[in-house]
Amino acid sequence: MMDGFDALLGEYALDARERLDRVEQALLVVESLAGEAREAELARLKAELHTLKGNAAMMGFGELQSRAHWMEDAVQAGEAAGLDVTALLGSVDDLRRGVTARTSPKAEPGIVAASDADQPPAAPASTVASGVRVPFAVLDPLVDLLAEMVIQRNRLDDLVTAGRASVTRGDSQQATRAALGDMQIAFDALGRTLDDVQERVMGLRMTPLQSLFGPLHRLIHDESLVAGKQVKLATAGGDTPLDKALLELASDALGHLVRNAVVHGLETSAERARSGKSVSGTVKVTAAVRGGEVLIEVADDGAGIDPGQLRQAAAAKGIALADGEDPFEVLFASGFSTKASADLSSGRGVGLAAVRDAVRRQGGRIEVRSERGRGTAFRLWLPLSVSIARALLLRADGELYALPLALVLESRRLLEREGHEVNGTGVMRWRDETIAMLDLGVRFGTRETWRRTGYVVVVEAGGKRRGLVADAICGLQEVVVRGLDPICGRSEGIAGSTVLGDGRPILILDARSLVENNSEGRQGRRGRQG
């Protein structure tokens, strides 16, 4: 196909998916409305379907046009008596599959009809990952900043040329210092402009979480039908931004957690009535920014989880819990499930384990809170961005490490008298509490004994605090976060890598892993010998 048609095909696919999302959302809410509100929603629904039909005809996709036309007729016929929402949602799935089949690189004539018995149901989808629409009003300031950067670059180039000439001529030290001062001023101005560009470009990568909330309505609808339960979805904080690179992870995690709430968390209508609750259960999804992280909570008002029963279920499956260990941790054990048998939705015990593993790989974490009879909440913490981070540069035994600032509480010099040993672990007093210390050199094998002096950086994750000990703090930098090559495997305590301005590659520390993992490397075996 010609390049021009390829571009048109891409625009059609993006537009069609967005419209199908809006059609799906309208179908899920229209029957709960009444009066003028219902009439307005039906009008919007019919307008979207009419445009879908027209665009399919324009592209020559007759089967998609026919399906959209059928939906138009079905909505028209059901205006008075009520819509067959389940059938119409099935047609939405048909159209989604058809758009994908027609617009994918290996598309062939014809589409797969939903009536085919061997076709699995389409999963709720978000158009976020397909593309991002950027208004010209957002691009114009970037163009202005680019022009400013060109001017500043030329100014800096002129000053560097003049400085070289001054040195060649053997000008006085005063003249040389003046030239260097002018270069520094120009460099600082260019740096400020680059900071503005960075902020605006990173803003383009940030997408409101509202884009992920929409598909959850469909997920609730489908899962509640299968489970035979009445479930409502409530959302808040949809304007909370998240890096587009994390959207797929957040979407998958929310799908697992919401499905888990419907299948496991909420009771049936009869059980809720016997408990004096509303027959309809509620799953609430909220999001907010907390410091340098995004907090997403999925909470249900179901029966809650009994820690004692959870321990018994774990023991029955051969999963041992240590004394004092949070019993809710067993929910994330691979293969653990409270369902007796697996079905299409859950029961194999892999969903929550996979979610936590994926979240941890991106520097996030999951917490569980539950109250018997009142419900369960899963709290998902994710970094705001995974591309650029402000970090402390730490040196230990000649090795440099970058420690992201998000979890740093304090950094200061470590005096010899401050370190103590308790049960083979180094500890120190910090703000009227005793916290464990972790020597970076011992942790990563560059030394065998704890250092008595140097610098300590106190970090916090999951309510725990730990002091990371190094020889020196070498400054604060913004670093570009890169993942490790798969051939390197995954090392506990390492989140990725970056490259310094002089070309040196260094490792980025995973502060959360270092805080939560009780492993001390060789430190726990060797003790403090220095």
C-alpha positions as CSV (number, residue, x, y, z in Angstrom):
1,M,0.0,0.0,0.0
2,M,1.0,3.6,-0.5
3,D,2.5,5.5,2.4
4,G,-0.4,8.0,2.3
5,F,-3.0,5.3,2.6
6,D,-1.0,3.7,5.5
7,A,-1.2,7.0,7.4
8,L,-4.9,7.3,6.7
9,L,-5.4,3.7,7.8
10,G,-3.6,4.5,11.1
11,E,-5.8,7.5,11.7
12,Y,-8.9,5.5,11.0
13,A,-7.9,2.8,13.4
14,L,-7.1,5.2,16.2
15,D,-10.4,7.1,15.7
16,A,-12.5,3.9,15.4
17,R,-11.0,2.5,18.7
18,E,-11.7,5.8,20.5
19,R,-15.3,5.9,19.3
20,L,-15.8,2.2,20.2
21,D,-14.6,3.0,23.7
22,R,-17.2,5.8,23.9
23,V,-19.9,3.5,22.5
24,E,-19.1,0.9,25.1
25,Q,-19.2,3.4,28.0
26,A,-22.5,4.8,26.8
27,L,-24.0,1.3,26.6
28,L,-22.9,0.5,30.1
29,V,-24.6,3.6,31.6
30,V,-27.5,4.5,29.4
31,E,-30.0,2.0,31.0
32,S,-29.3,3.4,34.5
33,L,-30.4,6.9,33.3
34,A,-33.9,8.3,32.9
35,G,-35.6,11.2,31.3
36,E,-33.6,13.8,29.5
37,A,-30.3,12.4,30.6
38,R,-31.2,9.0,29.0
39,E,-32.3,10.8,25.8
40,A,-29.1,12.8,25.6
41,E,-26.9,9.7,26.1
42,L,-28.9,7.8,23.4
43,A,-28.4,10.7,21.1
44,R,-24.6,10.6,21.7
45,L,-24.6,6.8,21.2
46,K,-26.4,7.0,17.9
47,A,-24.1,9.8,16.7
48,E,-21.0,7.7,17.4
49,L,-22.4,4.7,15.7
50,H,-23.4,6.8,12.6
51,T,-19.9,8.2,12.4
52,L,-18.4,4.7,12.8
53,K,-20.7,3.5,9.9
54,G,-19.7,6.4,7.7
55,N,-16.0,6.1,8.3
56,A,-16.1,2.3,7.6
57,A,-17.9,3.0,4.3
58,M,-15.3,5.7,3.4
59,M,-12.5,3.1,3.9
60,G,-14.4,0.5,1.9
61,F,-14.9,-1.9,4.9
62,G,-18.4,-3.1,4.0
63,E,-18.6,-5.7,6.8
64,L,-17.8,-3.1,9.5
65,Q,-20.3,-0.7,8.0
66,S,-23.0,-3.3,8.1
67,R,-22.2,-4.2,11.7
68,A,-22.4,-0.5,12.8
69,H,-25.7,-0.1,10.8
70,W,-27.2,-3.1,12.7
71,M,-26.2,-1.5,16.0
72,E,-27.9,1.7,14.9
73,D,-31.1,-0.1,14.2
74,A,-30.9,-2.1,17.5
75,V,-30.5,1.1,19.5
76,Q,-33.3,2.8,17.6
77,A,-35.6,-0.2,18.2
78,G,-34.7,-0.4,21.9
79,E,-35.1,3.3,22.7
80,A,-38.6,2.7,24.2
81,A,-38.6,-0.9,25.4
82,G,-34.9,-1.0,26.6
83,L,-31.7,-1.9,24.9
84,D,-30.2,-5.4,24.7
85,V,-27.0,-4.3,26.2
86,T,-25.3,-7.7,26.2
87,A,-25.9,-8.2,22.5
88,L,-24.8,-4.7,21.6
89,L,-21.6,-5.1,23.7
90,G,-20.9,-8.3,21.7
91,S,-21.1,-6.2,18.5
92,V,-18.7,-3.7,20.0
93,D,-16.3,-6.7,20.4
94,D,-17.0,-7.7,16.8
95,L,-16.1,-4.2,15.5
96,R,-12.9,-4.1,17.6
97,R,-11.7,-7.4,16.1
98,G,-12.7,-6.2,12.7
99,V,-10.8,-2.9,13.0
100,T,-7.7,-4.8,14.2
101,A,-8.0,-7.3,11.3
102,R,-8.5,-4.6,8.7
103,T,-5.8,-2.2,9.9
104,S,-3.0,-4.6,11.1
105,P,0.1,-4.9,8.8
106,K,-0.9,-8.4,7.7
107,A,-4.6,-7.6,7.4
108,E,-6.5,-9.8,4.9
109,P,-10.1,-9.5,3.6
110,G,-12.9,-10.4,5.9
111,I,-13.3,-10.3,9.6
112,V,-14.0,-12.8,12.3
113,A,-17.6,-12.7,13.4
114,A,-18.6,-12.9,17.1
115,S,-21.0,-15.6,16.4
116,D,-18.1,-18.0,15.8
117,A,-18.2,-20.4,18.7
118,D,-14.5,-20.8,19.0
119,Q,-13.8,-17.1,19.4
120,P,-12.8,-15.9,22.9
121,P,-14.5,-12.8,24.1
122,A,-12.6,-9.6,23.5
123,A,-11.0,-8.1,26.5
124,P,-11.8,-4.5,27.4
125,A,-9.3,-2.3,25.6
126,S,-7.9,1.2,26.0
127,T,-6.8,3.3,23.1
128,V,-4.1,5.0,25.1
129,A,-1.4,2.6,23.9
130,S,-2.4,3.1,20.3
131,G,-1.4,6.7,20.0
132,V,-1.4,10.1,21.7
133,R,-3.2,13.2,20.2
134,V,-1.2,16.4,20.9
135,P,-2.9,19.8,20.4
136,F,-1.0,22.4,18.4
137,A,-1.4,24.7,21.4
138,V,1.0,22.3,23.3
139,L,3.5,22.1,20.4
140,D,3.8,25.9,19.8
141,P,5.7,26.6,23.1
142,L,8.1,23.7,22.3
143,V,8.8,25.3,18.9
144,D,9.5,28.6,20.7
145,L,11.8,26.9,23.1
146,L,13.6,25.2,20.3
147,A,14.2,28.6,18.6
148,E,15.6,29.9,21.9
149,M,17.9,26.9,22.2
150,V,19.3,27.6,18.8
151,I,20.1,31.2,19.7
152,Q,21.7,30.1,23.0
153,R,23.7,27.4,21.3
154,N,25.1,29.9,18.7
155,R,25.9,32.4,21.5
156,L,27.8,29.6,23.4
157,D,29.6,28.6,20.3
158,D,30.7,32.2,19.7
159,L,32.0,32.5,23.2
160,V,33.9,29.3,23.0
161,T,35.5,30.4,19.8
162,A,36.4,33.8,21.3
163,G,37.8,32.0,24.4
164,R,40.1,29.8,22.4
165,A,41.4,32.8,20.5
166,S,42.1,34.6,23.8
167,V,44.2,31.6,25.0
168,T,46.0,31.4,21.7
169,R,46.9,35.1,21.8
170,G,48.1,34.8,25.4
171,D,45.7,37.3,26.8
172,S,45.8,38.2,30.5
173,Q,44.3,35.9,33.1
174,Q,41.7,38.6,33.8
175,A,40.5,38.5,30.2
176,T,40.5,34.7,30.3
177,R,38.4,34.6,33.5
178,A,36.0,37.1,32.0
179,A,35.6,34.9,28.9
180,L,35.0,31.8,31.1
181,G,32.4,33.8,33.1
182,D,30.5,34.7,29.9
183,M,30.6,31.1,28.8
184,Q,29.2,30.0,32.2
185,I,26.4,32.5,31.9
186,A,25.5,31.3,28.4
187,F,25.7,27.7,29.5
188,D,23.4,28.3,32.5
189,A,20.8,30.0,30.2
190,L,20.9,27.0,27.8
191,G,20.5,24.7,30.8
192,R,17.4,26.5,32.0
193,T,15.9,26.3,28.5
194,L,16.6,22.6,28.3
195,D,14.9,22.1,31.7
196,D,11.8,23.8,30.3
197,V,11.9,21.5,27.2
198,Q,12.4,18.5,29.4
199,E,9.4,19.4,31.6
200,R,7.1,20.0,28.6
201,V,8.2,16.8,26.7
202,M,7.8,14.7,29.8
203,G,4.3,16.3,30.2
204,L,3.5,14.9,26.7
205,R,4.2,11.4,28.0
206,M,1.9,11.8,31.0
207,T,-1.6,10.5,30.5
208,P,-4.5,10.9,32.9
209,L,-5.5,7.6,34.5
210,Q,-9.1,8.3,33.4
211,S,-8.2,6.5,30.2
212,L,-7.8,3.3,32.2
213,F,-10.9,3.7,34.2
214,G,-13.3,3.5,31.3
215,P,-12.6,-0.2,30.3
216,L,-13.1,-1.2,33.9
217,H,-16.9,-0.6,33.6
218,R,-17.0,-3.2,30.9
219,L,-14.9,-5.6,33.0
220,I,-17.2,-5.1,36.0
221,H,-20.3,-5.7,33.7
222,D,-18.9,-9.0,32.2
223,E,-17.4,-10.4,35.4
224,S,-20.5,-9.7,37.5
225,L,-22.7,-11.5,35.0
226,V,-20.4,-14.6,35.2
227,A,-20.2,-14.5,39.0
228,G,-24.0,-13.8,39.4
229,K,-23.4,-10.7,41.5
230,Q,-24.6,-7.2,41.4
231,V,-21.6,-4.8,41.3
232,K,-21.1,-1.1,40.9
233,L,-17.9,0.7,40.0
234,A,-16.9,4.0,41.6
235,T,-13.9,6.0,40.5
236,A,-12.0,9.1,41.7
237,G,-8.8,10.8,40.7
238,G,-9.0,10.2,37.0
239,D,-7.0,13.3,36.3
240,T,-4.0,11.8,38.1
241,P,-1.1,11.6,35.5
242,L,1.0,8.6,34.8
243,D,3.9,8.0,32.5
244,K,2.7,6.5,29.2
245,A,5.5,3.9,29.6
246,L,3.7,2.6,32.7
247,L,0.1,2.6,31.3
248,E,0.2,-1.0,30.1
249,L,1.4,-2.2,33.4
250,A,-1.2,-0.1,35.3
251,S,-3.9,-1.4,32.9
252,D,-3.0,-5.0,33.5
253,A,-2.7,-4.6,37.2
254,L,-6.1,-2.8,37.5
255,G,-7.7,-5.5,35.4
256,H,-6.4,-8.3,37.8
257,L,-7.3,-6.3,41.0
258,V,-10.8,-5.4,39.9
259,R,-11.5,-8.9,38.7
260,N,-10.2,-10.2,42.0
261,A,-12.5,-7.9,43.9
262,V,-15.6,-9.1,41.9
263,V,-14.7,-12.8,42.0
264,H,-13.2,-13.1,45.5
265,G,-13.9,-9.9,47.5
266,L,-17.7,-9.3,47.0
267,E,-20.4,-11.5,48.3
268,T,-23.5,-12.6,46.4
269,S,-26.6,-10.5,46.7
270,A,-28.2,-13.1,49.1
271,E,-25.1,-13.1,51.3
272,R,-25.0,-9.3,51.5
273,A,-28.7,-9.2,52.3
274,R,-28.2,-11.6,55.2
275,S,-25.3,-9.4,56.5
276,G,-27.5,-6.3,56.4
277,K,-25.7,-4.8,53.4
278,S,-26.9,-3.4,50.1
279,V,-27.5,-6.2,47.7
280,S,-25.2,-4.4,45.2
281,G,-21.5,-4.5,46.0
282,T,-19.1,-1.7,45.2
283,V,-15.6,-1.7,43.8
284,K,-14.0,1.7,44.2
285,V,-10.9,2.7,42.2
286,T,-9.1,5.9,43.3
287,A,-5.8,7.5,42.2
288,A,-3.7,10.3,43.6
289,V,-0.1,11.6,43.6
290,R,1.8,11.1,46.8
291,G,5.3,12.6,46.7
292,G,7.1,11.2,43.7
293,E,4.7,8.3,43.3
294,V,1.2,7.5,42.0
295,L,-1.1,5.7,44.5
296,I,-3.9,3.6,42.9
297,E,-6.3,1.9,45.3
298,V,-8.8,-0.8,44.4
299,A,-11.2,-1.3,47.3
300,D,-14.3,-3.4,47.7
301,D,-17.0,-3.4,50.4
302,G,-17.1,-7.2,50.6
303,A,-16.6,-9.7,53.4
304,G,-12.9,-8.9,54.0
305,I,-10.2,-11.5,54.6
306,D,-9.8,-13.4,57.9
307,P,-6.0,-13.7,58.5
308,G,-6.5,-16.9,60.5
309,Q,-8.4,-18.6,57.7
310,L,-5.7,-17.3,55.2
311,R,-3.0,-19.0,57.3
312,Q,-4.9,-22.2,57.3
313,A,-5.4,-22.1,53.6
314,A,-1.7,-21.4,53.1
315,A,-0.8,-24.4,55.3
316,A,-3.1,-26.6,53.4
317,K,-1.3,-25.7,50.2
318,G,2.1,-26.2,51.8
319,I,3.0,-22.5,52.1
320,A,4.7,-21.7,55.3
321,L,4.5,-18.3,56.9
322,A,7.3,-17.1,59.3
323,D,6.4,-15.8,62.7
324,G,5.3,-12.2,62.5
325,E,5.1,-12.3,58.7
326,D,2.1,-10.4,57.2
327,P,-0.5,-13.2,56.4
328,F,-1.7,-11.1,53.4
329,E,1.6,-11.8,51.7
330,V,0.5,-15.3,51.0
331,L,-2.0,-13.8,48.5
332,F,0.9,-13.1,46.2
333,A,2.4,-16.6,46.4
334,S,2.6,-18.2,43.0
335,G,-0.1,-20.9,42.8
336,F,-2.1,-19.8,45.8
337,S,-5.8,-19.2,45.3
338,T,-8.8,-19.3,47.7
339,K,-11.0,-20.8,44.9
340,A,-11.4,-24.5,44.9
341,S,-11.3,-24.7,41.1
342,A,-10.2,-22.6,38.2
343,D,-12.6,-21.0,35.7
344,L,-12.3,-18.4,32.9
345,S,-11.8,-15.6,35.4
346,S,-9.6,-16.9,38.2
347,G,-8.6,-19.7,40.4
348,R,-5.1,-20.7,39.2
349,G,-3.3,-18.5,41.7
350,V,-1.1,-16.7,39.1
351,G,-2.8,-13.3,38.8
352,L,-1.7,-11.5,41.9
353,A,1.7,-13.0,41.8
354,A,2.2,-11.8,38.3
355,V,0.9,-8.4,39.1
356,R,3.4,-7.9,42.0
357,D,6.3,-9.2,40.0
358,A,5.6,-6.8,37.2
359,V,5.0,-3.9,39.5
360,R,8.3,-4.5,41.4
361,R,10.2,-4.6,38.1
362,Q,9.1,-1.0,37.5
363,G,10.1,0.1,41.0
364,G,6.6,-0.1,42.5
365,R,4.9,-2.1,45.2
366,I,1.6,-3.4,46.3
367,E,0.1,-3.3,49.8
368,V,-3.0,-5.1,51.1
369,R,-5.4,-4.0,53.8
370,S,-8.5,-5.9,54.9
371,E,-11.1,-5.7,57.6
372,R,-13.4,-8.6,58.3
373,G,-16.9,-7.8,57.2
374,R,-16.0,-4.4,55.7
375,G,-13.9,-5.2,52.7
376,T,-10.4,-5.3,51.2
377,A,-8.2,-2.7,49.6
378,F,-5.1,-3.3,47.4
379,R,-2.9,-0.2,47.2
380,L,-0.6,0.0,44.1
381,W,2.3,2.4,44.2
382,L,4.1,3.3,41.0
383,P,6.7,5.9,40.1
384,L,5.4,9.0,38.3
385,S,8.0,8.5,35.5
386,V,10.4,5.8,34.6
387,S,12.4,7.8,32.1
388,I,14.3,10.5,34.0
389,A,14.9,10.7,37.7
390,R,16.8,13.0,40.1
391,A,19.4,10.9,41.9
392,L,22.2,11.1,44.4
393,L,25.5,9.8,43.2
394,L,27.2,7.6,45.8
395,R,30.7,6.2,45.7
396,A,31.6,3.0,47.5
397,D,35.0,1.3,47.0
398,G,35.6,3.2,43.8
399,E,32.2,2.2,42.3
400,L,29.6,4.9,41.5
401,Y,25.9,4.3,42.1
402,A,22.8,6.4,41.4
403,L,20.2,6.5,44.1
404,P,16.8,8.0,43.0
405,L,15.7,10.7,45.4
406,A,12.0,9.7,45.7
407,L,12.6,7.5,48.7
408,V,15.5,9.4,50.3
409,L,14.7,11.0,53.7
410,E,18.2,12.3,54.7
411,S,21.9,12.1,54.0
412,R,24.8,12.9,56.3
413,R,28.2,12.0,57.4
414,L,28.6,8.7,59.4
415,L,30.7,8.9,62.5
416,E,32.6,5.9,63.8
417,R,30.8,6.0,67.2
418,E,27.3,5.9,65.6
419,G,27.5,2.3,64.2
420,H,26.6,-0.6,66.4
421,E,26.0,-4.3,65.9
422,V,22.9,-6.1,67.0
423,N,22.5,-9.9,66.1
424,G,25.0,-9.6,63.4
425,T,23.4,-6.6,61.7
426,G,24.7,-3.0,61.7
427,V,22.3,-0.5,63.2
428,M,22.3,3.2,64.1
429,R,20.2,5.7,66.0
430,W,18.2,8.0,63.7
431,R,15.6,10.5,65.0
432,D,14.9,8.6,68.2
433,E,14.6,5.2,66.5
434,T,17.0,2.4,65.6
435,I,17.4,1.5,62.0
436,A,19.4,-1.2,60.2
437,M,22.3,-0.2,58.0
438,L,23.4,-1.7,54.7
439,D,26.9,-1.2,53.4
440,L,26.8,-0.9,49.6
441,G,30.3,-2.3,49.2
442,V,29.5,-5.4,51.2
443,R,26.1,-5.8,49.5
444,F,27.6,-5.8,46.0
445,G,30.8,-7.7,46.9
446,T,33.4,-4.9,46.6
447,R,34.5,-5.3,50.3
448,E,34.1,-7.9,53.0
449,T,33.7,-5.7,56.2
450,W,31.5,-2.9,57.2
451,R,33.0,0.6,56.9
452,R,33.1,2.5,60.2
453,T,33.0,6.0,58.7
454,G,31.7,7.6,55.5
455,Y,28.3,8.8,54.6
456,V,24.8,7.3,55.3
457,V,21.7,7.9,53.3
458,V,18.4,7.1,55.1
459,V,15.7,5.7,52.7
460,E,12.2,4.6,53.4
461,A,9.9,2.1,51.6
462,G,6.8,0.3,52.7
463,G,7.0,1.9,56.2
464,K,10.5,0.5,56.7
465,R,13.7,2.6,57.0
466,R,17.3,1.7,56.3
467,G,20.6,3.5,56.2
468,L,22.7,2.9,53.1
469,V,26.4,3.4,53.8
470,A,29.0,4.6,51.2
471,D,32.4,6.3,51.1
472,A,31.1,9.6,49.7
473,I,28.1,11.5,48.2
474,C,29.3,12.9,44.9
475,G,26.4,15.2,44.1
476,L,22.9,15.4,42.7
477,Q,22.1,14.7,39.0
478,E,19.2,14.0,36.8
479,V,19.8,10.6,35.2
480,V,18.2,8.9,32.2
481,V,16.9,5.5,33.4
482,R,17.7,2.6,31.2
483,G,16.9,-1.1,31.8
484,L,19.6,-3.7,32.1
485,D,20.3,-5.9,29.1
486,P,18.3,-9.2,29.6
487,I,21.6,-11.1,29.3
488,C,22.6,-9.6,32.7
489,G,19.5,-11.1,34.4
490,R,17.9,-9.4,37.4
491,S,20.0,-8.4,40.4
492,E,18.3,-7.7,43.7
493,G,18.9,-4.1,44.6
494,I,19.5,-2.9,41.0
495,A,16.7,-1.0,39.2
496,G,18.6,-0.2,36.0
497,S,21.5,1.7,34.6
498,T,22.5,5.2,33.3
499,V,25.3,6.9,31.5
500,L,27.1,9.9,33.1
501,G,28.2,13.0,31.1
502,D,31.7,11.7,30.8
503,G,30.4,8.4,29.2
504,R,30.8,6.2,32.2
505,P,27.9,3.7,32.7
506,I,26.8,3.2,36.3
507,L,24.1,1.2,38.1
508,I,20.9,2.7,39.5
509,L,20.0,1.4,42.9
510,D,16.5,0.0,43.7
511,A,16.1,1.6,47.1
512,R,12.8,-0.2,47.8
513,S,14.4,-3.6,47.2
514,L,17.4,-2.7,49.4
515,V,15.0,-1.7,52.2
516,E,12.6,-4.6,52.1
517,N,15.1,-7.4,51.4
518,N,16.6,-8.7,54.6
519,S,19.6,-10.1,52.7
520,E,22.9,-8.4,53.7
521,G,25.1,-10.0,51.0
522,R,28.3,-11.1,52.7
523,Q,27.7,-8.6,55.5
524,G,25.5,-10.9,57.5
525,R,28.0,-13.7,57.5
526,R,31.2,-11.7,58.0
527,G,30.1,-9.3,60.6
528,R,31.8,-6.1,61.5
529,Q,35.5,-6.8,61.5
530,G,37.1,-3.5,60.3
